[in-house]
Amino acid sequence: MKSLRTGRNCIKDIGRELGKFVVTTMEIPWSVAGDKLGAFPEKVIMVKNMEETWLENMLKKVPVCDTVIGIGGGQAIDAAKYISWKRGIRLN
């Protein structure tokens, strides 16, 4: 199941709805949004790039979870989509 939320306060308390989740993000978006989730993720992944080697190494470190949330722009969202696709888990 895939879900898309956009707009002001779209992530407020989303962590309370999701069970175990991980977040892909970058420094600035995380500093703005991190405390609004309502629950803390199993892991916060700071996206460095979209190189295949980095993605595969990052994927090995993702804990078991139900959902991945991408917070921010292009690379953060793309990394979330990659995890969702490779693990077969929900994307928010």
MIKE-203896 format. One record per residue (C-alpha): residue number from 1; residue in one letter; x, y, z. Coordinates in nm, 2 decimals. Layout:
% residues N
+-----+---+--------+--------+--------+
:   k : r :     xx :     yy :     zz :
+-----+---+--------+--------+--------+
: NUM : a :      X :      Y :      Z :
...
+-----+---+--------+--------+--------+
END
This chain:
% residues 92
+-----+---+--------+--------+--------+
:   k : r :     xx :     yy :     zz :
+-----+---+--------+--------+--------+
:   1 : m :   0.00 :   0.00 :   0.00 :
:   2 : k :   0.14 :   0.34 :  -0.10 :
:   3 : s :   0.03 :   0.67 :   0.05 :
:   4 : l :   0.11 :   1.02 :  -0.04 :
:   5 : r :   0.06 :   1.32 :   0.19 :
:   6 : t :   0.16 :   1.67 :   0.10 :
:   7 : g :   0.10 :   2.01 :   0.24 :
:   8 : r :   0.12 :   2.19 :   0.57 :
:   9 : n :   0.12 :   1.97 :   0.88 :
:  10 : c :   0.08 :   1.65 :   0.66 :
:  11 : i :   0.32 :   1.46 :   0.89 :
:  12 : k :   0.17 :   1.57 :   1.22 :
:  13 : d :   0.14 :   1.26 :   1.44 :
:  14 : i :   0.17 :   1.02 :   1.15 :
:  15 : g :   0.41 :   0.81 :   1.35 :
:  16 : r :   0.12 :   0.71 :   1.58 :
:  17 : e :  -0.06 :   0.55 :   1.29 :
:  18 : l :   0.22 :   0.34 :   1.14 :
:  19 : g :   0.37 :   0.08 :   1.37 :
:  20 : k :   0.74 :   0.03 :   1.31 :
:  21 : f :   0.87 :   0.28 :   1.06 :
:  22 : v :   1.20 :   0.43 :   0.92 :
:  23 : v :   1.25 :   0.77 :   0.78 :
:  24 : t :   1.47 :   0.88 :   0.49 :
:  25 : t :   1.55 :   1.25 :   0.50 :
:  26 : m :   1.83 :   1.51 :   0.49 :
:  27 : e :   1.95 :   1.74 :   0.77 :
:  28 : i :   1.73 :   2.05 :   0.71 :
:  29 : p :   1.40 :   1.87 :   0.65 :
:  30 : w :   1.46 :   1.64 :   0.95 :
:  31 : s :   1.54 :   1.94 :   1.17 :
:  32 : v :   1.20 :   2.10 :   1.07 :
:  33 : a :   0.98 :   1.79 :   1.07 :
:  34 : g :   1.14 :   1.53 :   1.31 :
:  35 : d :   0.96 :   1.63 :   1.62 :
:  36 : k :   0.62 :   1.64 :   1.46 :
:  37 : l :   0.59 :   1.27 :   1.38 :
:  38 : g :   0.43 :   1.18 :   1.72 :
:  39 : a :   0.65 :   0.88 :   1.75 :
:  40 : f :   1.02 :   0.81 :   1.70 :
:  41 : p :   1.13 :   0.60 :   1.40 :
:  42 : e :   1.32 :   0.27 :   1.43 :
:  43 : k :   1.59 :   0.45 :   1.23 :
:  44 : v :   1.65 :   0.78 :   1.06 :
:  45 : i :   1.85 :   0.75 :   0.74 :
:  46 : m :   2.03 :   1.06 :   0.62 :
:  47 : v :   2.05 :   1.03 :   0.25 :
:  48 : k :   2.39 :   1.11 :   0.11 :
:  49 : n :   2.34 :   1.02 :  -0.26 :
:  50 : m :   2.16 :   0.78 :  -0.49 :
:  51 : e :   2.46 :   0.58 :  -0.61 :
:  52 : e :   2.37 :   0.21 :  -0.63 :
:  53 : t :   2.66 :   0.11 :  -0.39 :
:  54 : w :   2.54 :   0.36 :  -0.13 :
:  55 : l :   2.18 :   0.24 :  -0.17 :
:  56 : e :   2.26 :  -0.12 :  -0.13 :
:  57 : n :   2.48 :  -0.06 :   0.18 :
:  58 : m :   2.21 :   0.16 :   0.33 :
:  59 : l :   1.95 :  -0.11 :   0.27 :
:  60 : k :   2.15 :  -0.36 :   0.47 :
:  61 : k :   2.12 :  -0.13 :   0.77 :
:  62 : v :   1.74 :  -0.08 :   0.76 :
:  63 : p :   1.58 :  -0.26 :   1.05 :
:  64 : v :   1.26 :  -0.46 :   1.02 :
:  65 : c :   0.97 :  -0.22 :   0.98 :
:  66 : d :   0.62 :  -0.18 :   0.84 :
:  67 : t :   0.66 :   0.15 :   0.66 :
:  68 : v :   0.92 :   0.39 :   0.52 :
:  69 : i :   0.86 :   0.77 :   0.53 :
:  70 : g :   1.04 :   1.00 :   0.29 :
:  71 : i :   1.07 :   1.35 :   0.44 :
:  72 : g :   1.22 :   1.62 :   0.21 :
:  73 : g :   1.28 :   1.64 :  -0.16 :
:  74 : g :   1.40 :   1.43 :  -0.44 :
:  75 : q :   1.68 :   1.21 :  -0.30 :
:  76 : a :   1.51 :   1.15 :   0.03 :
:  77 : i :   1.18 :   1.05 :  -0.14 :
:  78 : d :   1.37 :   0.84 :  -0.40 :
:  79 : a :   1.55 :   0.65 :  -0.12 :
:  80 : a :   1.22 :   0.59 :   0.06 :
:  81 : k :   1.08 :   0.45 :  -0.27 :
:  82 : y :   1.38 :   0.23 :  -0.31 :
:  83 : i :   1.34 :   0.08 :   0.04 :
:  84 : s :   0.97 :   0.03 :  -0.02 :
:  85 : w :   1.03 :  -0.15 :  -0.35 :
:  86 : k :   1.32 :  -0.37 :  -0.23 :
:  87 : r :   1.15 :  -0.46 :   0.11 :
:  88 : g :   0.79 :  -0.48 :  -0.01 :
:  89 : i :   0.68 :  -0.24 :   0.26 :
:  90 : r :   0.44 :   0.05 :   0.28 :
:  91 : l :   0.56 :   0.39 :   0.15 :
:  92 : n :   0.44 :   0.72 :   0.31 :
+-----+---+--------+--------+--------+
END
